[in-house]
Amino acid sequence: MSQTITLKGNEIHVAGRLPQPGDRLPPLRLTGSDLADVGLNDFAGKAKIFNIFPSLDTPTCALSVKQFNARIEALDNAVLFQVSADLPFAHKRFCAAEGLENGVTLSMMRDKTFAGDYGVLIEDGPMAGLCARAVVVADSNDNVVYSQLVSEVSEEPDYEAAVAALESA
């Protein structure tokens, strides 16, 4: 199954299906900034918000990381995952340079299964192999309560809707 989004108005295809409200989060194995493998079990009992994006090296992606970092600061018992194909070193450098301390940066460095399982793997065009821009919010039992696949890669996600879903999760 493939979904269609655009990149600067040009149609591109995204593999899979983004988890929808009512779904259970698919398992994941990503790489943290300390190069350790990270899975959902590492954050059991916490609500989760995934900010999924192509690369920190684009203005919209960088902005989304900063925006979500600022917006979840006051939320207790929730974790923000910042997920991309960027290397853990890039995530760490970016967050240090921007003074960002909220959230967990995760890389698909070792395994792109996440992108396929979460329905965000760009299949064609100049960004093939990277993640589409998306947000997934799950409650403390890993049940999805909100998701958004941004229809135009260069546009920002709906921060307010995502954070509101997280607050009520």
N, C-alpha and C positions, 0 to 999 in steps of 0.2 A: 504494500500500500504506500502511496506517495501523496504528499500534500504539496500545494503550490503556494509560494510566496513570491515577493519581488525583491530585487536588489537594484536600487535606483531606477525602478520602473521596469526592469527586465525580469521576465519570469524565470524562476529557478525552482527546483524540486527538492523536497525534504522527505527523507525516508522515514517510514513508520508512522506512529500515531502518538501525539502528545497525551500523557495521562490526563484524564478528564475527572471532574468532580464525581466522587463515588468510587473511583478506582483505587486500588492499593498501589503505593509506590513500587515500581520494579526494583529489585536489588541493584546495587551498584558497587563498583570497585574503581576508585579514582585515586590519584596521587596527591597527597597534601604537600604543603610548602616545606616540610621536613623530609620529603621523599618517602614517607611511610604510606602504605595502602590505607585507604579510608573507606568504610562501608556505613550503611544506615545503622547497623547495630552499635556503632561507636557513639551514636546520638539518640539512643533509645529513650523514649519518654519525653522527648522534646518536639514541639511543633517545628516545622521546617519550611524555609522559603528558599527556592532555587532561583538564582539570577543566572541564566544561561545565555552565553553570548559568544560571538565569533573570536574576538581577540582584543586584548587590552590596548593594542596599538592602533585602535580606531577611536575617534572622538566620542561617538555615541556609546560604545562599550565602556570606555573610561568613565563617562558621565554616569552610566547606569550603576557601575560599581560604587562610585562616590555617593550617588543618591540613595541606594539601598543601605549602604553603610550608615549614613546619617539617620535614615528613617527607622531603623530597627534598634537604635542605640538604647532606647528606654524599655524595650520589650524584654520581659523575663521569660525564662523557660522556652525560648525559641532560638533557633540557630539559622544563620544566613549562610548559604552555600553560594560562592561565586565560582561558576564552572565555565571553563573554556579549554581549548586545545593548547593554550599558552603553556610553556614550561613552568614548573613550580618556581624556578629562579626569577622569571619575569613577574609572576604574581607577587612574590615576596618583595622584589625591588619596587614595583609600582606602589604597593601598599605602604612601604616604608617612606617613599618619596612623597606620598600624599598624606601621610599621617593617619592612615586608616587602620583601625584596630578591631572593628566589629566584623564578624564573619569569618568563615573558613574558606580559604581559596583552594580549589581543586582543579587538577589538570587531567586531561585524557592522555597524558604522555605515554602510558604503557598499554592502554586499551581503549579503543573507540566504541566498545560495546555500549557504553552509557548512551552515546548519541543515538544509536539505533533503537535501544530499548526505550528511550524517553522521547522518541519521535522528533529529533532535532538535527539529524545528520544531513547536511547539505550534500546533495548528490551530484550536482552539475554546476557549471558556471565558474567564475574565478575564485569562489570561496569553497569549492568542493572539498569535502573532508573536514570542514569546520562545523561548529554548531550554529544553527539558526538562533535568532534572539527569541527567548521564551522565558516565562516565569511559571513555576509550579509551586503551590503552597499545599502543605499537608499538615494534618493535626498530629498530636503526640502519638497516635497509633498508626501513623504512616498512611492514613486515608486522605486522598486528594480532596481538597475543598475549593481550590481555584486553580485555573491554568489559562495561560495566554500564549499563543504562538503569534508573535508580532508579524503582521502581514507584509510589512516593508522593513527589510533588515536595517535600513538607515534611520528608522524611527525608534523612539524610546518606548519602553513598556508602560503600562498603566500602573504607576507606582501606588496611587491611592487605593485602587481596587485590590491590589496584591497585599498591601499592608493591612487594609481593613479585613481581608479574609484571614490573615495571620492572627490579628487581634481577636477574632471571634473563634479561632480554631481551638 
